[in-house]
Amino acid sequence: MRYLLDANTYIQAKNQYYGMDICPAYWDWLDRQFKNGVIASVEMIGRELKDGNDELAEWVKARPEHFIKNDDAETQEVFGNLVQSVMGGDYNSGNRDGFLAKADPWIIAKAKVIGATVVTHEATVAPNAKKVKVPNICQLFEVPCLNTFQFLRELNARFVLEPNS
């Protein structure tokens, strides 16, 4: 896998610009990219997305293979280092604890282990910020990180209407 997708990339796509009812090509494209070994996510993200009661949850449930295991020894070790780093940082305790309780540290740890890029909608915050953000932690652990639109451009994604016949 070259890219691991954060939960917010799926959620925002569904809720906004690539709604499943208005842009099914996006979701087909994701399926193709997975089949080609280009993208995936981690089981923890899959669990978060399945908790919804909507078409995205159903889409995720039908694609368990898109969400790779994150319980291997190497990922666990990186996760432990990540937790120690975040716990030792000067972060807002509620934000820190929320970050550590969710899938975000797992996707970063897995990306570090397999040499993947994390795709997220989160933006980098100033180094002195009290919030824990995926891009900042990626940077700290030398894991490449892109937003969805950079990712789509990097892969030359195109969703083109065919002329009506």
N, C-alpha and C positions, 0 to 999 in steps of 0.2 A: 504494500500500500504506500502510495506517495502522499496521500492526504487523509487526515482524520477530521470528520466534521463534528462540530460542537452542536449541542441540542438547539441553541438559538438559531442556527442556520436553517434547520428544518422548520422550526416554529415560525420564524419571521417570513420565510418563503411561503408557507401555507397561509398565513394570516394576511400577507400583503402582496408583494409583487409577483409571486408565482403560485397563486391560489390553485389548488388542485382542479377546480372547475374551470379556471380561465387559462391555465398554462400547463396542461398535462404533459407537454413535451419536456418540461424541466424534470419532472419526476421520471419519465422514461429515460432521459439523459443520465440521471443519477443511477438508475438500474444498469445502464450500459457501462458507465464508468466503473461501477462495482464489478460487473462481469469481466471487465478488462483488467481488473486488479489495480485500478488507479485510486479508488476511494473506499473508505469504510468509516466506521465509527467504533466505539467500544460498547461492550455490554451495558455498562452503567448508563450510558446515554440512551440506549435502547430501552432500558427499564424506565427511565424518566419519561420518555416519549409515549410508552405504552400506557402510562398512568392516565393519559388524557382520555376523554370520552368523545372522540371526534374522528374524522377521516384520516388524519395523520397517524393516530394510534393504530387504526386498522391497517394502514399502509406499512407501518413498522412491524406489526405482528405478523404480517405476511412475508416479511423479509428478515428472519432472524440471522441469516448468514451475513447480512450487512454489518452486523454488530459483533466485532471480534472479542475474544476473551482478553481480559485484562488482569487475570489472577496468576499469571506466570511469575516465577521467582524474580526475574530481572525487573519486571514492571513493579512488583511489590517493593523491591529495593529502592528504585527511583522514587516511588510514591512515598516511602518512608523518609527519604532525604528531602523531598519536597515539603512534607508535613513539618519536618524539623525547621526548615528554612522559613516557612510561613509563620509557624508558631514563634520563632525567634525574631520576626520582623515587627516593625512598629505600625501595626494595622489596627483598625477599629475591630474590637473583639467580635461584635455581631457579624460584621462583614466577613471577617476571617473564618469564624466558625461556620457560617453559611457556605463559604467557598469550599472548605474542607469536607463538609457533609454531603456535598453533591458530586457530580461526575467530573467536574472540571480538573481536579488534580489527576484523575485517572487518565484522561485523554492526553494530558501533557506528559505524564509518565510513560504511557504506551508509545507516544510519538517519539520520545527520546530514545526508547529502546529499539524501535524499528526504523528510526531515521526518517520519520514522516513529518509533514508540515501540518500544523493545526489550523483549521479554518473556523473562524468565529466572527461574530458581529461585535464583540467587545472591542473597545478602543483602549489604547495605551493611556495610562494616566501618569502624571508627573511622579518622579521617584520619591518625593516626600509625601505623596497622597496616602491617606489612611485606608484606602480601599484595595482589596486584592482583586486584580484583574488578570484574566487569562494571558493577554499579550505580554504583560509585565513579567509574569512567572515564566512564560515561554522564553523570554529574553534572558532571564536570570539562569535558566537551565540550558541555554543555547539550542532552543527548539524553534525552528522557523514558524512563523505565524502570519496568516493572511486573512483579510476579510472575504466575504463571499464574492464580491465583485472582482477583486484581484484574482481570486481563484478561478472564476469563470473566464476571465481574460487570459490567464496563464494557460488554461486548457483549450483556448479558442472555442468556447461554447457558442453555438449559434442556434437560435430558435426562430426559424424562418417560416413564414406562412407560404403554403403552396398555393398557386393560383387555382381558383375554382374551375372545374371543368364541366 
